[in-house]
Amino acid sequence: MNNLRNNVQLVGNIGKAPEIISFENGKKLTKFSLATKEFFKDANGERQTETQWHNLVAWGRQAEIIEQYLKPGQKITVEGKLMNRTYETKSGEKRTRTEIHIQKLLMLMKSKMNAETNN
């Protein structure tokens, strides 16, 4: 049981452009969303698609790499840990947001052959 840990692995496509926040000490933070899709057949045997959106966060050098290279729609795989963040809205409501703090990131690119055959 002591081998259990907080670990998430996802493969998906980036939503809108990553938001970059630069701090006075030079460190950077980036926040962006990742869409994952699941395919299944419904009760009538018809193929259905369900999309889940995930909130991702990266710090430091990873944030800089994301800022420089990642674009909306790009396919990536990430490994990270789940973190819950509680905050208060302008109207005073308390909210909780689940985020994935990235530990590893891999940019997935189509090969030239795949890109030509999928168009």
N, C-alpha and C positions, 0 to 999 in steps of 0.2 A: 503493500500500500504506500510506502514512502516514495515510490516512483511516480505517483500521480502528480500532475502539475497543470497549471493554467496555460494551455497551448491551443492556438487556433491556426489552421492552415486554410487558405482560400485561393481560388483561381477565379478571376473575373475581369470585368472591364471597368476602367475609370469613368466616373460620372463627369461632372463639370471640372473645370481646371482647378488644380490644387490651390488652396489658399495658403499664402506664405506670410508668416509673422516674424519680423526681425526684432530682436531685443537689443537694448543699449550695450549689453556685454558682447554683442556679435553673434550670439547663438540664434539659430533659426528653428521655427516650428512650422510644420505644414499639416493641414487638415484637408482631407478629401474623402469622397465616397467611392465605394466599389460595388458594382452590381454583379451578383452571382445568379445563375439560372439553373433551375431544376426542371427536367422534363419528365412527364408521367402521363399515363392514360387514365382518363376519367371513367366513370361507371358505364358509359356508352362506348368505350374503347377508342375515343378520340384523343389524339395527342394534345396535351396541355403544357403550357410553360408558366412557371412561377418565378418571378424575379424578387430577390431579396436585396435590400440596400444595407451596406455596412459602413460605419463611420471609422475612418482610419486616421491615425496620428503618427507623425515621425518627428524626431528631434535631430539636431546637430548635422553631421555629415550626410545622413540619409535624407534629411529635409532639403539640403542643398542639391543632392543628386535628383531628387523628385522634382524640384523647381526647374532644374536644367533640362531634364530628359523626358518627363512624363506628360502626356497630353490626353485630353478626353477621348474615350473610346479605346484607348490602348489596353491590351491584355497583359495582366501581370499576375504573379503569384506572390503571396505574402505569408509569412509566419510571424505570429506575435502573441500577445497575451490580452485577455479581456480585462478592461478596467471600467468601473462605473464612476461617473462624475456627477455630483449633485450641484445644481446651481439654482439661482433665483431669477425669475423673469422680471421685466420692468414693472409688471403689475403685482409682483410680490408672490407669485406662485412658485412653489418648489418643484423642480423637475429633475429627473435622473436620465442621463444619457449613457448608453453603453458604447464604448469605443474599443478599437483594436489598436494597441500600441505596437507598431512594427518593430520586429527584431531582425528579420531577414526579408529581402525583397529581390525578386527576379523579374526582369522585363522579358516578356515573351514576344517573339517576332515571327511573323510568317516567313517561310522561305520564299524565294523568288518563284519557285515552281508552284507552291501552294497558292501564292497570291495570284498567279496567272490562271490557275485552274478554278479558283473560287470566284472569279469575276464574271 
